[in-house]
Amino acid sequence: MSNKNTNSSESSSREDYDDLLRAISEHFERARLADYVDLMQKPRRMIILNFLSGAAKGFGLAVGFTILGAVLIYLLQKIVVLNLPVISEVIAEMVKLVQLKLR
């Protein structure tokens, strides 16, 4: 009778290990660990990918900042047209300085 309990205990622990192994395997697949290890073995490819990634981020930052700046200047010009006493004078001076720098 104790032999049956031992066998069922062993099969239960083996199933637990199998489940744990499957869970770890799925976690590694989701983490794309194999892709990372492959990338680390090819340093030239990693350098190229990092360079391209940095260039794309820099380009996006420059374009985004340019658009944001243009919208801000446009809005400031519209506020000047409203002719609010104190704010309009300060903004008008800022817009003049920006336009002088652009020329």
C-alpha positions in Angstrom: 0.0 0.0 0.0 2.8 2.4 0.7 4.2 1.5 -2.7 1.1 2.9 -4.3 1.4 6.1 -2.3 5.0 6.4 -3.3 4.2 5.9 -7.0 1.4 8.4 -6.9 3.6 10.9 -5.0 6.4 10.5 -7.6 4.0 11.0 -10.5 2.5 14.0 -8.8 5.8 15.6 -8.3 6.9 14.7 -11.8 3.7 16.5 -13.2 4.5 19.5 -11.0 8.0 19.6 -12.4 6.6 19.3 -16.0 4.2 22.1 -15.3 6.9 24.3 -13.9 9.2 23.5 -16.8 6.4 24.4 -19.3 5.7 27.7 -17.4 9.4 28.6 -17.5 9.6 27.7 -21.2 6.6 29.9 -22.0 8.0 32.7 -20.0 11.3 32.6 -21.9 9.4 32.5 -25.2 7.4 35.5 -24.2 10.6 37.3 -23.1 12.2 36.4 -26.5 15.3 35.3 -24.7 16.5 33.3 -27.7 16.4 36.5 -29.9 18.3 38.4 -27.2 21.0 35.7 -26.9 21.3 35.6 -30.7 21.7 39.4 -30.9 24.4 39.3 -28.2 26.4 36.8 -30.2 26.4 39.2 -33.2 27.8 42.5 -31.8 28.0 44.1 -35.2 24.2 43.6 -35.8 23.5 45.0 -32.3 25.6 48.1 -33.0 23.8 48.7 -36.3 20.4 48.2 -34.7 21.2 50.5 -31.8 22.5 53.2 -34.2 19.4 53.0 -36.4 17.2 53.1 -33.3 19.0 56.2 -32.0 18.9 58.0 -35.4 15.1 57.3 -35.7 14.5 58.6 -32.1 16.6 61.7 -32.8 14.8 62.4 -36.1 11.4 62.0 -34.4 12.4 64.3 -31.6 13.5 67.0 -34.0 10.4 66.8 -36.1 8.1 66.7 -33.1 9.9 69.7 -31.5 9.7 71.6 -34.8 5.9 71.0 -35.1 5.4 71.9 -31.4 7.4 75.1 -31.7 5.5 76.1 -34.9 2.1 75.5 -33.2 3.3 77.5 -30.1 4.4 80.4 -32.2 1.1 80.3 -34.2 -0.9 80.4 -30.9 1.2 83.2 -29.5 0.6 85.3 -32.7 -3.1 84.7 -32.3 -3.0 85.9 -28.6 -1.2 89.1 -29.7 -4.1 89.8 -32.2 -6.5 89.6 -29.3 -4.6 92.6 -27.9 -4.5 91.7 -24.3 -2.5 94.5 -22.6 0.3 93.0 -20.6 0.4 89.5 -22.2 0.3 90.9 -25.8 3.4 93.1 -25.3 5.5 90.3 -23.8 4.4 87.8 -26.5 4.9 90.3 -29.3 8.4 90.8 -28.2 9.0 87.1 -28.0 7.6 86.6 -31.5 9.8 89.4 -32.9 12.9 87.8 -31.4 12.1 84.4 -32.8 11.4 85.9 -36.3 14.7 87.8 -36.2 16.6 84.6 -35.3 14.9 82.7 -38.2 16.1 85.3 -40.7 
